Amino acid sequence: MNYASTRNPATCVGLSHALAQGLADDGGLYVPCTLPAFNARDFDADDSLADVAHRLLQPFFADDPLAAHLSEICTTALDFPAPLVPLTPAHTGMLELFHGPTAAFKDFGARFLAACMQQVGATDGLERTILVATSGDTGAAVADAFHGKPKLRVVVLYPDGRVSPRQAHQLGCFGDNILTLRVDGNFDDCQRLVKQALADAGLRSRLCLSSANSISLGRLLPQMSYYAHASIRHWRTRGGELNFVIPTGNLGNALAAILARRCGLPIGDIALASNANRVLPDYFSGSAYQPMASLATLANAMDVGAPSNFERLRWLYPDEQALRGEFIAEAVEDAGIREVIAHGEARYGRVFCPHTACAVRVLERIRERGDSRDWAVVATAHPAKFEQVVEPLVGHAVEVPAALATLLARPSQAEPIGADFEPFRERLRLI
Ligand SMILES: *Cc1c(COP(=O)(O)O)cnc(C)c1O
């Protein structure tokens, strides 16, 4: 399979190249030149997540040197569960994506990307530096996935004071081949710094720069596998398509669901749940696409004013009217997030993280409109990562998953840096 840039369909590169490069030369995002067609019957009911990923991703890896390692990459990277559990009321499920080492769904993509990059490095012998801007969860997942991997270095940038204390601790607890920078700015500043560094030809070639943001194909592709896995199980047991409500920021997770649906998996409607950053809900309700500065909310991993995968969505749906008619997209203010978390145990017997709460709220509205179909809320993080928000609302401590507790027990350290490009470039020169 070849990959083209969203800005130039004539670009044509192989998967390893697209993975290592991150962004296309023209600033566009890499997209597959064709999409494979699957049928739910192509998969067995008892296939594991790694089995489903292997079968689903084979066409995307075809003709690339990485194809020979795909099975091993899936088995090592996707080695923790993504269960679809029942949630009240009837016909509602929750796809739990927080059972990885850093307790958020970013672990799937980060671990898969790291396994791929390790193989790419083993083939070409190059030493690479991976840049990652994070609004909270990506950085920790990428740092954990790349920590200790030979010939790979990671530089994490996060907005100082805008991530939860536990997220901050996680981000700085790795050391070794991981450099953590706390930026005096917001997430959009962090993303801009990464883009500027990637566009700097000198830095790019000297450090063999690459990015691990949600624009990375190495993260996007494996995220399709849990939607495939859950929808196949659902189709086998209940028949019919499963609809999903997805907490959305940069559109990476939702885009994976959209791609999986395009590949023929039994996925029905997809609803995008945003926080108070309304750029997508406004667009889908008919306004022009209007990127804006991000607002700080309780669901901080979704504090995005310019969703980086929007360009891929436009590529998939060149007709704007068709695109707008295709998805539900709704915003949930902080008050709504608080309310869902506060009534979560009484109504659902669950404690939700603030991001998952946005999706629960959007599903509540869908149900109020009389929709009784099968829906799954996508749970993107474990509530213990956001204890400062969650615990006062539920009135008790939230138990910390074992993997997260291990990270929190390590010492943690991050270097402060301004939001201008020059000091960042200087710091990169020193590594
Ligand atoms: C990253 C993240 C999101 C948003 O995902 P996108 O792929 O950026 O849309 C939602 N919830 C949590 C917990 C996250 O870490």
The ligand as a MOL file (V3000), in Angstrom:
LIG
                    3D

  0  0  0     0  0            999 V3000
M  V30 BEGIN CTAB
M  V30 COUNTS 15 15 0 0 0
M  V30 BEGIN ATOM
M  V30 1 C -6.2420 12.2530 23.5640 0
M  V30 2 C -7.4650 12.0380 24.3560 0
M  V30 3 C -8.7400 12.3150 23.8320 0
M  V30 4 C -8.9200 12.9130 22.4600 0
M  V30 5 O -8.5270 12.0440 21.4370 0
M  V30 6 P -8.2200 12.6070 19.9610 0
M  V30 7 O -7.6700 11.4660 19.2210 0
M  V30 8 O -7.2310 13.7200 20.1240 0
M  V30 9 O -9.5120 13.1060 19.4290 0
M  V30 10 C -9.8400 12.0090 24.5860 0
M  V30 11 N -9.7200 11.4910 25.8310 0
M  V30 12 C -8.5180 11.2390 26.3790 0
M  V30 13 C -8.4600 10.6830 27.7490 0
M  V30 14 C -7.3530 11.4950 25.6560 0
M  V30 15 O -6.1630 11.2340 26.2170 0
M  V30 END ATOM
M  V30 BEGIN BOND
M  V30 1 1 1 2
M  V30 2 1 2 3
M  V30 3 2 2 14
M  V30 4 1 3 4
M  V30 5 2 3 10
M  V30 6 1 4 5
M  V30 7 1 5 6
M  V30 8 2 6 7
M  V30 9 1 6 8
M  V30 10 1 6 9
M  V30 11 1 10 11
M  V30 12 2 11 12
M  V30 13 1 12 13
M  V30 14 1 12 14
M  V30 15 1 14 15
M  V30 END BOND
M  V30 END CTAB
M  END
